[in-house]
Amino acid sequence: MCHLIDTALVARELLPRFLGPRCLVMLRTAFRPLGDADGWIAVLCGIHDLGKYSPTFQGIKADLAAGRLGPEAASDVHFVRKLDGVQRLDIPHGLLTALHVKDMLTSWGADAVVADGIAVVLGGHHGYFPKSSALAQARTARNDHGGETWARWRDAMVLQIADHLGLVDPRTLPWSKVEFDVVAGVGLAGLTTVSDWIASDESNYESPDGPFDLAEYVRAARPRAVHAVVKAGVQPWKPPIDTSFRGLNPKTSDVPEVRPVQVLAERLVADRRGPTMMVVEAPTGEGKTLLALQAAATLVRTLKLSGVYVGMPTKATSNQVLEEFEALLDRIKDTTGVHLVHSDARNYLAERHTEPSDIGHDDPHDDDTAAREWFTRKKSLLASLGVGTVDQVVRAGIRSGHGFVRLAGLSGKVVVFDEVHAYGVHMSTLLDRLLMWLGRLGVSVVVLSATLPTRRRDELVRAWQAGVTGRRPGSVAAVPPCGGYPRVTVADEEGVTAHKAGVSKVNRKRDVVLDHPVPAERVVSWLLEQARSGRGVAAVHNTVSRAKKTYEEVNATVARLPQEHFADGVRPVVKLIHGQMDRVERSEVERWLRRGFGPTGTRVPAIVVGTQVLEQSLDLDFDAMLTDLAPMDLLIQRAGRVHRHNRTRRGPLLLGITGVTDTDNAPVFPPHVHTIYARYVLLRTWALLRHRTVIHCPQEVPALVDAVYGLPEAVPCPSGWQTAWRQAETAHRTHVHRQVDRAANLYLPVPVGEVVLEQLSEQPQDPRRTRENKGNR
């Protein structure tokens, strides 16, 4: 009884803080015919454990239960008492809750479908919505649920709770007018579970050991609920009144100028009045991260949202954006904490004392692992501000235990997806389905990329807009074309617009001079030639083993050459960085790189050898780069780490390409190239670049990327390549179909039309399966 009251009071306090505007409106609208909608939502959350008021659950401690419940219940309890060491085969209390709530609401006049939906939600508070077949089986287990006698007692308990919480007799209310759709269902499910976890924390709550006055308990429980919710860190972020770009970023050495694309995005987001999706395509160095934070802050303020979650492709990029986010908050004197969420994060365990200390101990059917994980790794979705890997968000799109908690937790946030060009087919497929759900829940989204194919941009926008308008992607109007670059696309319930932006001085006329193909035996000499004049040079390889080999050869050669071989007699520093390094060692290398090649770096002579972490993870600026052949978008992304910041140039923006050998027939790729990236994409990329000596950035970027990822005829097959081209194309199509099928086996159902709630956890999958395992990077 005490726990049900505590959960109800926590839910009432949590309701406006936890759920986003659409979830909140739909949930309140569902119960508005009853008068006090928030009160009845809270009561429903509270009675999630009603199934524990049953012979089978009370039989866990039969002697204690019999003494407290009286002689009429004692015989039932002792009949099903649980013996130590004997495996339990009785009905879990969540199923019994669902069974009773369904019957109770129906008796009050609720529509059968509505009663079933609410019952499934409350019965699924341990992560998995019960199936109708399981409910039918539970109904036959009379010894477990206690039949009509125990049903009357449970009814009386609900009436007593409602009365003590100041509500009228539910039997007198028009339950037939209650409607309940999937948005309300996700909201109620997430609210119920998180309220249960908060109210189960023994550091906040302790049930009376003996007789007590229930009215007095309720009076004392109200302020405890407020304290518990605040302690859990569920507090909406309140951005400043001025969320303009300059309002958040006063002119400093860190933010010297406002870029044209930032000006455009600020204008487009300023007057939004409902869920919004913004896709920003701009070269590296245009300040897309600060743009996203400014847009998110404005949306939080104008739409009355609770916060922001920024999803990055890697742990290293998450760390970097955390620093940028914290620096922004520091500039505006905001002390709100930002939670970092990935497997190597240390401060994502902030406020450990909110971890529940006693959940599920009294029922072997309950596992408190999920609850503890929520208050640690998953707490980012409770905290108002979070930065972490994109996987943490994409998991919400996979059928799994407590997936609805993730969705509900995101419902009040602006979700930022950065560097979406870096996502593989598997994750992209999951992302599309997740975007439909985010749209359905009214979640605003900001998508960032430097090299996003137009076709992919259209798929992302149509997926989100299908959700927000309740239609399938195929019935959503086409995204309008926009030939400019940079560009910003904005979507809402009314439609989509695309806008061209100007380019900042740092990215104007960035001609990337190509030197290719560089034979494997010339890689070391090429790097030394570029570095001998005192320049900072990078080598990006596709695998760790390849990077290690080059590093060892370069390091040995630099040590062997006389000092006078180098400008001013200064040997270049040789560094190695890759994703498999020890965390401490990698952190030291990253700090060194930022000091030398960050926005205000000292520009020491150096040769830095690494993997894709140089392409994605760090804001670095080199004088020249050698790279293994990679897909067009990634080559352009890597070139963005050369002459990245506005400074005195040291020669042309040079990009050497290795890892390809031209022959009379098709080109030959070594294993460290074609086993990492699709051969078909590499062939199309090389066909476009092999006779080029320069790429005119940024104006040529969209056309080159669209050609590689566009229709087959967009890149003609060179003479002599036909056999290899056809084989690669067939293999690529097979691979794509396989990855799409694998993702389809994981993701949630389409959130269009009547969605059966139990499908959200039906045939649950491992939520960690967010990525396709690709190679040794």
Residue, then its C-alpha position, 0 to 999 in steps of 0.5 A: m500500500c505504501h509503495l503504491i502511494d509513493t509511486a503515485l505521488v512520484a509519478r504526479e511530480l515527475l509527469p511534467r518534468f519527464l515527458g515531452p509536450r506531445c506525450l504529455v498532451m496525449l496522455r492528459t487528453a486520454f484521461r481528461p474526461l475523468g476530470d483530474a487527468d494528472g491525478w488518475i495518471a498518477v494513480l494508474c502508475g501507482i497501482h503497477d504492483l497491484g498483482k502483488y496483492s495475490p496469494t502467489f506473491q504473498g506466499i513468498k513470506a507466507d507466515l508474515a502475510a497470513g498474520r497481517l492479512g487475516p484468517e480468510a486470506a491465510s489458507d490461500v496464502h499457505f496453499v501456494r506458499k513458496l518453499d526455499g530452494v524450489q523453483r517458482l513456476d507461478i504467475p509473475h505479479g506484473l501479469l496479475t496486475a495486467l489481468h486485474v487492471k483490465d477487468m477492473l477498468t472494464s467494470w468501470g465502463a472503459d472500452a475493452v481496447v482501452a482497458d487492455g492497452i492500459a493493463v498491458v502498460l502497467g503489467g509491463h513495468h519490468g520491461y516487457f509488455p505482456k502478450s494476450s496469450a500470457l494474460a489468458q493463461a494467467r486468468t486460469a491460474r486461480n490459485d495464483h490470483g485468488g479468484e473473486t475474493w482477492a479481486r474484491w480486496r484489490d478493488a478496495m485497495v485501489l478505491q482506498i488509494a484514490d480516496h486518500l489521494g483526493l480523487v472521487d470514486p472511479r466507478t462514478l466517472p465516464w471511463s467509456k470516454v477515455e481514449f488511449d493511443v500508442v503515444a499515450g501508452v509509451g508515455l504512461a509506460g515510461l512514467t510508471t517504470v521510472s516512478d517505480w524505480i525512484a519510489s523503490d530507492e530505500s534511501n528515500y523510502e522506508s515502509p512502516d514495520g507495524p500499524f500506522d495511520l494511512a492518512e498521515y503517511v500520505r501527508a508525509a509522502r508528498p514532500r518525500a516525492v518532491h525530494a526524491v524526484v529532485k534527487a534523481g536529477v529529473q530537472p528540465w534545463k532552462p536556457p537563457i532568454d537570449t538563445s541567439f548564436r551571439g547570446l550563447n557565444p559572445k565574441t571570443s578567441d574561441v568563437p571569433e565570427v558567426r558563420p553564414v550557415q550559423v546565421l541561416a540556422e538561427r533564423l530558421v529555428a527562431d520561430r518554431r512552434g512545434p516539433t522540428m527537424m533540421v538537417v545541416e550540411a556544411p563543410t568541416g570547420e563551419g561550426k556545425t556543433l555550435l550551430a546544433l547547440q544553439a538550435a537545440a537551446t532555442l527549441v528547448r526554450t520555445l517549445k518548453l522541452s526538458g533538455v538536449y541529447v547529442g549523439m556522436p559516432t565515436k567515444a572520442t567525438s563524444n568527449q570532444v563535444l562534451e568539452e564544447f557543450e561545457a564551454l558554452l554553458d560556462r560562457i553563459k554562466d550556466t552550472t547545469g551538468v552535462h552527462l557523458v555516456h559511453s562505455d569508457a566514460r567516468n563521469y557518466l556515473a554522476e550522482r551515484h547516490t540516486e542508484p536504487s538500493d533495494i529493487g526487486h529483492d522480494d520477488p525472484h521474478d524481478d531483476d533489479t539490473a535494469a533499474r540500476e543500469w537506468f540510474t547509471r548508464k541510462k541516466s543520460l535520458l533522465a538528465s536534462l543534458g547528455v552527450g554520448t555515442v549515438d548508440q545510446v539513442v539508436r537503442a531506443g529503436i530496437r525491440s528490447g526490455h525497457g525500450f519504452v523507457r528510452l523513448a519516453g526519456l527522449s520525448g522531451k529532448v532535442v536529439v542531435f545526430d552528428e556526422v551521420h555520414a559515418y553510419g553504416v547500412h545497419m545503423s542507418t536502417l535502425l536510425d530511419r525507424l527510430l526517426m519515425w518513432l521520434g517524429r510520432l512522439g513529437v521529438s525535435v531532431v537536428v542532423l549534422s553532416a559534411t558529406l551527406p548524399t542527397r538521397r540519404r538526406d531525403e530518406l532521413v527527412r521523410a522518415w521523421q516527417a512520416g512519424v510526425t504526421g502519422r503517415r508512411p514514408g512513401s506517402v510523404a511529399a518529396v523533399p524539395p531540391c536545393g543545389g546549394y552547399p552548405r544547405v539547411t533543410v527544415a521539416d515540420e508537420e506542415g512540410v519541408t523547405a531547403h535553404k542555401a547558405g554562404v561559406s565562411k572565409v576558411n572554406r572558400k576556394r579550398d582546392v584540394v590538390l590530389d597526389h595519386p596513386v602513391p605506391a605502398e613502397r613510397v608511403v614513408s618517403w612521401l610523408l618524410e618529404q612533406a615533413r622535412s620542411g617543418r610541416g605537420v603531416a598526417a597519414v590516415h590508414n583504414t586498419v590498425s595493423r596498417a597504421k602500426k606498420t607505417y608508424e614503425e617504419v616512419n619512426a625508424t627512418v626519422a631516427r636514422l636520418p641526420q638532423e640536417h636533413f630536416a628544416d632548422g635541424v629539427r626532427p619531426v615528432v612521430k605519433l601513433i593514434h588508433g581506436q585500440m590504444d589504451r585509454v590513458e595512452r590515447s588520452e595523452v596523445e590526443r592532448w598532445l595533438r590538440r596542443g600542436f594541431g588544434p585551433t590554436g595549436t603551436r604547429v610543431p613539425a610532426i608526422v601523425v599516423g592514425t586510423q579513422v579517429l583522425e577523420q572523425s574524432l578530433d578538431l585538428d589542422f594539418d599541412a598535408m595528408l596521406t590517406d588510404l583510398a576510402p569512399m568519396d565522402l570519407l576522403i573529403q572528410r579526411a581532407g577537412r583535417v588539412h588547412r582546417h582553420n584560418r591561418t597562414r597557409r604553408g603550400p597547397l592543400l595536399l592530399g595523397i592517396t595510396g592503397v590503389t594500383d591501376t592496371d590495364n583492367a580494374p584497379v587493384f586494392p590491398p586488403h586493408v582497403h577493400t575489406i573495410y569498405a565496399r569494393y563497389v563504392l571504392l571503384r566508383t570513387w576511384a573512377l571519379l578521382r583517378h584522372r583528377t588533379v584537384i577537387h574544388c571544395p566546397q562547391e564540388v562536394p555534393a556532386l561528387v558524393d551524390a555521384v558515388y551514392g546515386l544511380p548506377e549510371a551516375v558513374p560510368c564504368p571505365s573501359g576494361w573494368q566491366t567484369a570487376w564492376r558487375q561483380a562488385e555491384t552484385a556483392h554490394r547489393t547483396h550486402v546492403h540487403r543483408q544488413v537491412d534485413r538484419a536491422a529489420n529483425l531488430y527494430l520497432p514496428v512502424p508507428v503508424g495507425e493502430v500499434v499494438l503495444e506488446q509489439l514494442s517488446e515482442q521477440p526482444q533483441d539485444p539493444r547493443r546490436t546497433r552497429e555492423n561489425k566492420g573490420n579492424r580500425 
